[in-house]
C-alpha cells in the first residue's frame, strides 16, 4: 500500500509540475555535463602526465651537417663533442637526475628516418652522414628536466635539447584552464538547479496542501508525508544526471573517439566513452544528493509538523 | 479521557488570551457540546487536544498522556487516537467517497486487506454503501459530512472532535449527522462537538460547556443551548464584547479585544446557510487576531484557494447540495 501510494504521489507530483520538472532536469543535465566534462579532462591530464613520467624523456640531438643552430656553426658534431656529452651523462653532476640513457648513432637514425618516410623519394637520397647522433635520456623525475635541458642547451655541437613534458605543457595548460572554466560553469548551474528544485518542491507542497493537512490530521508520520516530495526532487535530479550521461556519451563517442583521437593519436587521447562507466554513477550521485538536499531544506521551510 | 488543568492560551503576547484558566475533564465515552460565540475559544480548545498548539500555561492530558511530554515525532500517534470533523467537510475533491475514506487509512500504512474490509464497513455505517464511487461534488452537503465522519472514524479513534459539523446543513440533515455522532458515541468514542446548533443541543440533552472569551462560564450535565447563567452570551443575557468577567478577581484584560465578535453567532449562522465559501470570510473577519498559521488554517486556506483555482464548479455544486 505504502509503496504504491508513494509511487503514485511522486508521479502525480511530477506531472502537476511538469514545466518546473523539465527545467530542473535540463538545468541539472547541463550542469552535470560540465562536471562530467571536467572529470574527463582531468583524467586526460592525469593519464598524459603518467605517460610522460613513465617515458620522462629528454632527447639531445647533436649537430648534423644540415643543422642551422648557432652552436652548429662548425658543421656536424665532432667525435670529441659527442664524447664530451657522453662523459657528462655518465658524470656525477647529472647522476641524481638521470635514470638511464641510450645513444642512437647515425646508422640507426637513418633507419628510423627511412622507416618514417618510407615510400617517399627523398628519403632514399639521405645517407647516414646526414643524420644526427642523438641521446635519449630517461629521467628519474620528469619535473626536474629543466636542469638537464639547461646543462646541454647551447653547448657546441648540440643542435637541440627537447623535453617531452615541456612540449606537452601548453596542452595540459589548456586542459587545466578549460577544467576550471567548466567546473565554474557547473557550480553556477548547480546553484540554479538547487534553487529550482527548492522552488519546485515548494510549489508541489502548495499544490497538495489539502492532502497534507488531512494526512497530518489523521496521524500520518512525518517521514511518510515528506518522502514523496523528497523522491520527487531526487527523480528529477537523477533524470538530469542520466541525460548528462547521454550528452557526454555523445560527446566522447563522436567528438573524442570519432575526431580527436584519430587526429591527435590514440596514445595521446586516452579518454573515451568507456570512462562514462565511472563518471555516470558519480553524476547520478551528485544529482541525487543535491536534489534531495535542497528538497529537505525546502520541506523544512515550508512544511512543518 | 481529556483533561485541561488550569490551561491558558495566548497566541500573541499582549493580546487577550484565547483561553483562560480552563479546568475541564471529559470522561471516556462522554458526549459533550461546546457552545459559545465565535472567537470564544472552542476551536482553540480542540487545537490544544490535537497538539496543534501548546498551552501558554497549564497542562493538557489526552488518553492519560501529558501532551507537553509527547515528543514531536510521537504526535502522529496521538492524532491517530483522535478523529476530527469540520464544518466545511474538507474532503479531497479529486477522490471519490471511497477513496477519501481509504486515504485516511492508507497514509498511516494500513495493510490493503484491512482497508478493503474497513472502508465498506464505514460506508455502510454512515449509510452511503451505494455511493462510494461518487465524487464529493456529486454528493449533497449531508452526504459529504457523512463521508467526512467516516474518514474521521475509520481508524476507530477513542476521541472524535467535531467543529460545528452541522453548521453548513439544513435542520433535517443536521439531525441525521447528530444521530450518527451519537451512534459513534455509543460505540465508546468520546465525542466533543463545538456547535451553534440550538436544536441539536436541546434535543440531545447532553453535557454542555459554554465558553465566553476563553473562560468556562457554564458546565451543565444535561444542558440546553440557552441558559439562565447571567454571563451567557449566546443566551442573550449579556451583550457580546462586554466583559462578563468584570468584577472577577483576574478579570482585567486589554480593552477593545472582545468587541470584534459582536453579534457573531448570528453572523455565522447566516453565513452557514449561504454555504461554506462564505463562512471562511466571515471567520476571518471575526477572528482578526494573528493566530499562528497552523494545520487548520492551512487546510482552510488550501480549501478556499483551491476552490477558486480549480474547483469552482465543485464549490457551487456544494452550495446547492447544502441547500
Boltz contact constraints between the chains, C-beta under 6 A:
constraints:
  - contact:
      token1: [A, 1]
      token2: [B, 106]
      max_distance: 6.0
  - contact:
      token1: [A, 1]
      token2: [B, 112]
      max_distance: 6.0
  - contact:
      token1: [A, 2]
      token2: [B, 109]
      max_distance: 6.0
  - contact:
      token1: [A, 5]
      token2: [B, 106]
      max_distance: 6.0
  - contact:
      token1: [A, 209]
      token2: [B, 298]
      max_distance: 6.0
  - contact:
      token1: [A, 209]
      token2: [B, 302]
      max_distance: 6.0
  - contact:
      token1: [A, 210]
      token2: [B, 302]
      max_distance: 6.0
  - contact:
      token1: [A, 213]
      token2: [B, 295]
      max_distance: 6.0
  - contact:
      token1: [A, 213]
      token2: [B, 298]
      max_distance: 6.0
  - contact:
      token1: [A, 213]
      token2: [B, 299]
      max_distance: 6.0
  - contact:
      token1: [A, 215]
      token2: [B, 107]
      max_distance: 6.0
  - contact:
      token1: [A, 216]
      token2: [B, 295]
      max_distance: 6.0
  - contact:
      token1: [A, 217]
      token2: [B, 84]
      max_distance: 6.0
  - contact:
      token1: [A, 218]
      token2: [B, 104]
      max_distance: 6.0
  - contact:
      token1: [A, 219]
      token2: [B, 76]
      max_distance: 6.0
  - contact:
      token1: [A, 219]
      token2: [B, 79]
      max_distance: 6.0
  - contact:
      token1: [A, 219]
      token2: [B, 80]
      max_distance: 6.0
  - contact:
      token1: [A, 219]
      token2: [B, 108]
      max_distance: 6.0
  - contact:
      token1: [A, 220]
      token2: [B, 107]
      max_distance: 6.0
  - contact:
      token1: [A, 220]
      token2: [B, 108]
      max_distance: 6.0
  - contact:
      token1: [A, 221]
      token2: [B, 76]
      max_distance: 6.0
  - contact:
      token1: [A, 305]
      token2: [B, 72]
      max_distance: 6.0
